[in-house]
Amino acid sequence: MSTILLVDDVELFLELERSHLEGRGYGIATATSGEQALARLAEVRPDLVLLDLYLPDMNGDEVCRRIRSHLEWQQLPVIMVTAAGKQAEIGKCLDAGCDDYITKPVNRQDLLEKVQRLLGKVRRRTAERRPFAIQVEVSTGGRNFTSYARDLSRNGIYIRSSSALAVNTAVELQLQFPEGRELKVMGRVRRVEPGKEGDEGGMGIYFILPDDTARAELDRLIAQGEKRDEAPREAASLEQQLAFMGREKAHLEKENRRLAARVDELEAENREFAEHIVQIEEINSNLSNLYIASSRLHSVLDRHKVLEIIKEIVINFVGAERFAILTLDRDQQQLVCETGEGLDVEGFKPVAPGEGFLGQVFQDKKIYLRTGPLSSPGEESEAPLVVVPLTIGDEVLGLLVVYALFVQKDRLEEIDHQLFSMLGEHAATALFSATLHEETERKRATYKGFMDLLLR
């Protein structure tokens, strides 16, 4: 049985990763800091490490470098976990020597595929491989050279080159497709084949987490296959060939038009089917994440801890980069910012119900999702992307206001509305229970103090 060491300082995130991996034949060990992870290597002797980039004592890239500095652990597979859409973080992970990375919020299917691949449990190619003689620009460590592909799949590419790189070298590839299209993907060298008898040799390169656009483009090109020009046949009689070609020309042109139209129809159907499957998997993954998160959320009655868990959920599972959690101060009848990320919590101006945009959403009790294109990740904006009333029954306890997302999203969909709605209900219920518990405890303490005075 393979053992996986999970390293993250957020207990909620460890529970999520464990839920994805347990029951699939893996032993699970955990660590909550970089030092603890390094100390547990000899004790646990893991077959794979799933390592968060940001840890309290040392960051995950430094942990990965220390793992690679020990001869015994140089071949230990390491998957690093980072925020979606942050290219600088991805580069930091690859430079540290990790084998692959995955982004938050973690997709269950992506995680399982990467774990199985790195543990050698994928014994066959699951992606169709097609011959492709396309030009490839290779960049690594300030070095650039041009090569040509021999074959291609959505998981990787084999390039012909005498400029062999070391196995596990991280590279950036720019694929030059027909009709002038270009596609940039990141990869890691998986195998190197030296040249033999005049053959220049080459390298097999595994793609590292292409985004949905890159995957769709790869799938389309592979399904289409490489078009080759057929060599003209030598005619026994030029006059016979000309006569035959004349009779067949109109028929072939008509047939070609029909076939081209049918190919377009099939490609459109395939894209629609693939998008549907991806959407179903995304829904299942998000619901699973939210189930694990809500179980943790309802397991505590300390209001401060509840707010911290809500914050962890919004960061790690929603993928929010900048947000605020507002709660209603009943005495002042104002919404005040209790916690958040990426903004000045203390400087957040209180909002009265009905005042401005946030106050109106509070009064209307309806989720707001921005329509149309979203801002780019990391773009500063005062206008919220999402506002979720934290509602229990007919009472609104506060608002979750999201200003920026880590995740690369073009727009918000209906599934986002459903997930935010569920998150709002769970968060409101947990806050209500914790607040009620605290009020009960205060009354109990007051009653106890009063009785103590009477009995003296």
N, C-alpha and C positions, 0 to 999 in steps of 0.2 A: 504493500500500500504506500502510495506517495504521500509525503508530508509537506504541507504548505505553511510557511510562516507568514502571518498577516501582521503588518506593522502600521499602526495608525494611533494617534493620541485621542481620537474621537471614538468613544465606546459604541455609539450608535452606528458608526460606519463599519467598525469591526463586526458588529452583529449582522449588518447587511451582507458583507462579504462572506461571512460564515454561512449565512442562509443560502447563498448562491452555490456554495461549494460542498457543504455537508450533504451526506446521502448519495454522493457520487463517487465513493471509493477513496476519498482523500482524508488523511489525518490532518487536523487543524491545530496549530499552535499560534499564540499571539504575543505581541510586544507593543508597548505604548510609547517607546522612545527609541532613539537611535542607539544609545549605549546599551539598552536592554536587548535590542535586536542583535547587536554584535555579540553580546555575552551569551545569547541563547543559541547561536549557531552550533557551537560544539555540543551543547546539551541536546538540542532538538535534531540536529543534522538534517535540515530540510532538503527537499528535492526542488523547491521553488520558493522564492520570496516575493510577496506582493507588498510593495513599499511606497508609502505616501511621501510626496515630495517635501511637505512642510511638517516638521516635528519640533517639539519644544526645546530639545537640547542641541541637536544638530540636524540640518536638513537632509532629506533623503538622498540627494546627489552625493553628499559627503559620505553617508553610510555606504552607498553603492561603491564609491571609490575605495573605501577601506576594505570592503568585501573583495574587490578585484585585486587588492594589493597582497592578499594572502594566496599563496600557491594552491592551497587546498580548495579554495572557493572561487577560483578564477572562472570555472566553467558552470558555476551555479546559476541557473536561470533567474533573472530578476525582472519583474514587471513593475514599473513605477506608475503611480497614480497622480495625475495632475489635473488642473482646471482646463476645461474645454476652451479652445480658441486662443490660448496663450502660446504663441510660437516660441517665444523666448524660453518658456518653461520646458517645452518639448526638447529644444536644443540642449538645455542644461541636463536633462535626463539622459539623452543619447550620448553627450560628451562624457558623462560619468561612467558609461559602460553598460547601461541596462540593455536587456535583450529586446524589450518592447515596452510600450506604455499604454495606459488606458485612461480615459478622461472621466471626470465627474460630471453629471451623475452616472454611475457605472451601469452599463447595459449588461444584463446577465448573460446573453448569448455571446457577446463580444468577449467577455471575461472567460467563459468556459472554452471558447474556441482557442484563445491565446494560451490558456493554461494547458490544454490538451496538446497543442502544437509544440510548445516548449518542453513538455514532459515526454514527447515522442509517442503520444498515444494516437496521433493521426497517421495511420500507416499508408494511406493512399492519398492521392491528390483529390481534393474535393472540388477543385475549380478546373474547368476545361482549359487546356493549354493549346494554343494555336501558333503555327509558324508566322512570324512577322519580321520582315526585313526593314525595320525603321531605324532612323538615326536617334541616338541617345546621347545627351550631354550629361556627363558625370562630374559632380562637385563633391569634394571632401577635404577638410582641413586646409583650405586655401588652394588646393590643387584641382585643376579642371582638365578634362580631356573628352574627346568625342569618340563614340563607339557605335556599334550597330547591334540590334537585337536579333536573336535567333528564334526565340519563341516568347510567348506572353500569356499570362493568365491574370485573373483579378487579384491573385495572391502574390504574384512575383513575376520576374523577368529574367531571362538568360541573355547576357550580352557577350558578343565576341570581342575580345580585347587582349592585347599582349601586355597591357598595363594592369597586371593583376594586383589586387589589394588584399590585405590580410582578412581572414575570416573574422566576422563580427564588426568590421569597419562600418560606421554609419555614413550613408551617402545621400545626396540629394540628386534626383534624376529629373531631367526635362525630356519628355518623350515627344518627338516630332512626328505627328501623324499626317496622313495624306490630307490634302486640301488645306494645308497650312495650319491645322490645329495643333496646339501644344498642351501638354499636361504635365504638371509638376507633382511629384510624389517623393516621399522620404522612404528610405529602405536601409537594410543591413545585409552585408555580404554573408551568405550562408554556405557557399562552397566555391572552391576555385579549382579549375581544371587546367593544368599546364598544357602548352601546345605540343603536338606530336606530329612528326613527319610533315612539316610545312604548315600544319594547322596552328593558328595563333592562340588557340585555347580560349578560355573565357571564364565568366563568373555567374553563379546563380544568386540573384538578389531577391530577398523577401521584402515585400511592401509592408511598411509600418503604418497601420491604421489609416488608410486613405479615407477621406471624408465621403459623404454620400454622393456628391457631384462627381468625384473621381471614380468611385465605384461604378456609378451609372455609365460613365463614359467608357470605362474598361469593359464592362459587360456588353455594351453596344458594339464596340469594336471587335471583341472576341466572337460575338454571335455573328457578326457580319463576315468575319474571316478575312484573310488576305486575298485581294483580287490580283490575279496574275493574267498577263496577256498571253494568249495562246499563240504559238508560233504558226505562221501560215503554212498550210500544206502545199506541197509541190503538185501542181496540176498536170495530169497526163495530157490534157488538151486545153489550151487557154480558151478557145471558143466555147468548149463545153462548160468550162467553169463560169464563164461570163453569162452564158445562157441560164445556167442553173441559178446563179446568184441573182439574176434579174427576176426569175420567177419567184424566188424565195424572199426577196427583199421586203416586200410589203407585209408578207405573213410574219416574218421574224420581228419586224419593227412593231407590229401590233401585239405579238406575243410578249415582247420585251416590255412594252408599256403595261400590259396586264400584270405581268409578274412583278414589275417594279411597284405597282399600286398595291398588290397583295403583300409584298414584303413590308411596305410602309404600314399596312393595316396590322400585320403580325407584330411588327416592332412596337406599334402603339399599344396593342393588346398586352404584349409582354411587359412593357413599362408600367401599364396600369396594374397588372397582376403583381409585379414586383413591389410597386409602391404600396399596394394593399397589404401584402405580406409583411413588409417593413413596418407599416403602421400598426398591424396587429401585434407584432413582436414588441414594438415600442410601448403600446398600451399595457401589454402583459408585464413588461419589465417595470414600468412606472407604478402599476398597481401593486406589484410585489414589493417594490421599494417602500411605497407608502404604507403598506400593511406592516412591514417590519418597523418602520418609523413610528407608526401610531401605537404599536404595542409598547414600545419604549416610552412614548409620550404619556400613556395612561398608567404607567407603572410607578409614578412619583406623585406626591401631593405637596411638595415644596414649590411655591409659586416661582421663586427665582430659578430653580432647576427646570421647571416647565418652560420658562422663557428661553433658557439656554438650549434646551432640546429643540424647541421650535426654530431657534436660530440655526442650529446644526442642520436641521432638515432643509431649511430654505437654502443654505449654502451648498450642502453636499448632494441633495436629491433634486431640488428645483434647479440648482445651478445659478443662483443669483449672486452677482458680484457686488451690487450696491442696493441696499434695502433698509427699511425702517419698520419696526413693530410698534404701533401706537395702541394705547389702551385708554379707556375712558376713566377719568378722575371724576367720580360721582359728586364729590363736594364742590369742585370748581366747575363741573360740567364742561370739561375740556378734554380733548384727545391729546395725550402727552406721549412723547417718544421714550419708551422704556429701554429698548435695545435696538441694535441694527449692525450694519457692516458697510464700510466704505464711506461713511458720512459722520458728521459731527452730531452725536446723539444729544449732548447737552445744549448745543446751539439750535436744535430743531424747534421751531416756533410752535407752541400749542395751537390747536385748531378747535374751534367751537363747532358743535353739530350744526350743519347747514351753512357753515362759513366756507366760502371758496369751493374748489373742486373736491378736495378730500372730505370736507364736511358734508357736501352734497351726496357723495357716494355713501357715507356713513348713514345719512338719513334715508336714502333710497333703498339701502340694504341689498344692492345688486352689484355683482362683480363687474369691474371694468377691465377690459383687455384692449390694448391699442389695436386699431385696425390699420391695415396697410403695412408698408415696409417698416422694420424695426431699425433702431440706431445700431451702428457697428459696435461690436464688443469693446468695452472700455471707454466708449464715448460718453463724456459728461453731459447730462441733460437734467433739467429741473422737472421736466414733464414725465410722469410715471408711465411705465409700460403696463403695469398691472396693479390694481387696487382690489384687495379681497376683504370684504367685511367678515370679521370673526363673530359669527352669529350662532346663538343657541336658542332654539325656539323662535320667538319673535324679538329677542333682545340682542343688540349688537354690543359686544364687549370691547371692540377695537378694530384696527385695520392693519393688514399687511400691505405695505407699499413697496413695489419693486421698481427700481430705476434703471438697472442694467443687469444683463445676463452674461455669464461666461460662455454659454452655449451659442454656437453659430446657428441662428434661426433667421429665416427671411421674414416670417410673420407668425402670429399666434393662431392656432387652430382650435376647433371645437374640443379636441381631446385635452388641450391645455385648460380650457374653461372647466371641464369636468374634474380634472385633477386639482386645480386650485380651489374649486368648490369643496371637494372632499377634505383637502388640507385645512381650509378655513373652518369646517365643521369640527374636525378632530382637535385643532388648536383651541377653538372656543370652548369645547367641552372640557379639555384638560385644564384650561385657565379657570373656568367656572368652578370645577371640582377643587382645585388647589386654593382658590380664593375662599370658597365656602369652608374648607377645612381650616384655613388660617383664622377665619372669623370665629368658627366654633371653638378652636383652641384658645383664642383670646377670651371668649366668654367663659370658657371652662376655668381658665386661670383667674379671671376676675371673681367668679363664683367661689373658687377655692380660697382666694385671699379673704373674701368676705366671711366665709365660714370659719376660717382660722381666727379671724378677729373676734367673732362671736364666742368661740369655744375657749378662748384664753381665760 
